Amino acid sequence: MSHHGGPGKHKPPGHRPHAVPPGHVHVHVHTDPHYRPWAKGQRVPLPYRGPQYVVVDWRGHHLPPPPKHYHWINVGADYFLVGVATGIVLQSILGR
């Protein structure tokens, strides 16, 4: 019987992949050619405005409450306060 796949291919019983906490998105931003940190007044592209990026538990992420019609999104280690309808950035917190 030959072993294909090399070391590290077999996981111990009960092993689960890294769990991402609710309200947090784990994105490999260094491999995503479309990501760049956005500044106040810039529009976040549609792909980053989906529900998977919205921070529901902003308190748990130590973020200030979003004003009406705004929400926090999270991309990698960066947070952006954006208009829900417009995607316009009101505030950026980078590298958190």
C-alpha positions in Angstrom: 0.0 0.0 0.0 1.5 3.3 -1.0 1.1 6.5 0.9 0.1 9.5 -1.3 -0.2 13.0 -0.1 2.8 13.4 2.2 3.0 14.3 5.8 0.2 16.3 7.4 -2.5 15.0 5.1 -4.1 12.8 7.8 -5.9 14.6 10.7 -6.4 13.1 14.1 -10.0 11.9 14.9 -12.1 14.8 16.0 -9.9 17.4 14.3 -11.9 20.3 13.1 -10.7 23.2 10.9 -10.1 26.6 12.5 -13.4 28.0 13.6 -14.2 31.6 12.8 -16.2 33.4 15.5 -19.7 34.6 14.5 -19.6 38.1 13.0 -16.0 37.7 12.0 -14.8 36.9 8.5 -11.5 35.2 7.8 -10.2 36.3 4.4 -6.7 35.8 3.0 -6.5 39.4 1.9 -2.9 39.0 0.8 -4.1 36.6 -1.9 -7.2 38.6 -3.0 -6.2 41.0 -5.8 -9.3 43.1 -5.3 -8.8 44.0 -1.7 -7.2 47.2 -0.6 -7.9 49.2 2.6 -10.5 51.8 1.9 -10.4 55.3 3.3 -13.2 57.7 4.4 -15.4 58.7 1.4 -14.4 55.7 -0.8 -16.9 53.1 -1.9 -16.4 49.5 -0.8 -16.9 47.2 -3.9 -20.1 45.1 -3.9 -18.3 41.7 -3.3 -17.2 43.1 0.1 -20.6 44.3 1.1 -22.3 40.9 1.4 -23.7 39.6 4.7 -20.6 37.4 5.3 -18.6 40.6 5.9 -21.0 42.4 8.2 -20.0 42.5 11.9 -23.1 41.8 13.9 -21.4 41.7 17.3 -19.6 45.1 17.1 -19.4 45.2 20.9 -17.5 41.9 20.9 -15.1 43.4 18.4 -14.6 46.5 20.6 -16.1 48.8 17.9 -18.2 51.8 18.6 -21.9 51.5 17.8 -22.7 52.2 14.1 -24.9 55.2 13.4 -28.3 54.6 11.8 -28.0 53.3 8.3 -24.4 52.2 8.8 -22.8 48.9 9.7 -19.3 47.6 10.3 -17.8 45.2 7.9 -14.6 43.1 8.5 -12.1 42.1 5.9 -9.0 40.3 7.4 -7.7 42.4 10.2 -9.4 45.6 9.0 -12.8 47.1 9.9 -14.8 49.6 7.9 -17.9 51.6 9.0 -19.9 51.8 5.8 -23.3 53.1 4.6 -25.7 50.1 4.3 -27.2 51.4 1.0 -24.2 53.2 -0.5 -21.1 51.3 0.7 -19.4 54.6 1.4 -16.8 54.4 4.1 -17.3 56.7 7.1 -14.5 55.2 9.2 -11.6 52.7 8.8 -9.8 50.8 11.5 -6.8 49.0 10.0 -4.8 46.1 11.4 -6.8 45.2 14.4 
